[in-house]
Amino acid sequence: MAVPPLLPTVGAVHRERAVAAWEALERACLHTDRTGLSLREPARGLHRSRPSNAWPLSQVLHGTALLRAIGVPAPFQPLLATMRRYRSGDGYTATPGGGPRYYDDNAWLGLAAAQGGQVELARSALGFVEQGWTSGGGVRWREDLRSVHACSTGAAGLLALAVGPPSSGAVERAERALAFLEGPLRRPDGLVADHLDAEGRLEPTVWSYNQGLAIGLHVELAARARPAGDLGRAAELAASTLQHFGPDDGLWRQPVAFNAVLLRLLLRLHAADADPRWPQVVDDYLERAWTSARDPETGLFTAGGIGRYDDGVALDQAGLVQLFALRVMPPQQWATVR
């Protein structure tokens, strides 16, 4: 008798949903003028449309890279060209045309570039991010601030592994990042806190994406046979995270963009440990998003009490595009997730 596959066959359904989610994002947020393609947040009430910030741009880029990986046409290259609007010196600003430079924004842009095979661009982003590394092992959030955050540290560690050959010290950088998440930012319950402020005080809030970054670093370092990487700890942190967010619909109320990072790295964990719990969590979340959070008129996931990052739509919509696209791929391909 043939052994049934571990995972259900969901590719065709999720391909349709990935395309629908992308088309809704495209209608709402992508604009073309004489200067090329741009990403803008839709007008709301009395407010005009506005250019998207760098983090939404990075996640839309990431989504287009994953769409192309499943054979769905998406404007990855034109969106890469859009990054020039955010360029400032050796890094990228939060908004086009100026403003502060955030180390996490630059790390997310680098990871998106790496996911799309633009390794040199990703290395350039890493070059800027490395300026934010502190002697304590973490990465500052913004270049003019002293606070050191989980999101910038974890994303920087993953970016180093994505683009740096072992001889470049990339593995050591990732190990430093993980040691910071699992050391100064580790709470008594084993979860990852948000940041240390300028005076070194812990801000203990738990966000889903910070747990995902630590999980991803464990998996990637374990794949390189480094003692810092521990698949058992990754699974323990994954289970603790889901337990933490279980009461009061906690995971659902987290911003979609945060959950997208956690859930795509849970799929990366599944590629390493074959635990069926992780894709099941993703499937449950995606099914609920499709059936109860999708606005039937716009196709945007803004209904049903689903968590949102801010009043924009590009960032969270891009997170669901990513997850639907990933769920089309065979599980072994999740090992390439950034």
Protein Blocks (a to p, Z undefined) as FASTA:
>chain_A
ZZddfbdcfklmmmmmmmmmmmmmmmmmpccdfkbccdddddehjbccddddfklmmmmm
mmmmmmmmnopacdfklmmmmmmmmgghjbccfbehiajddfklmmmmmmmmmmnopaml
mmmmmmmmmmmpcfkopacfbfkbcbdcfklmmmmmmmmmmmmcfklommmmmmmmmmmm
mmmmpcfkopacfbdcfkopacfbdcfklmmmmmmmmmmmmmnopakbcfklmmmmmmmm
mmmmmggolmmmpcfklmmmmmmmmmmmmmmnopaklmmmmmmmmmmmmmmmpcfklopa
fehhiacfblcfklmmmmmmmmmmmmmpcfklmmmpZZ
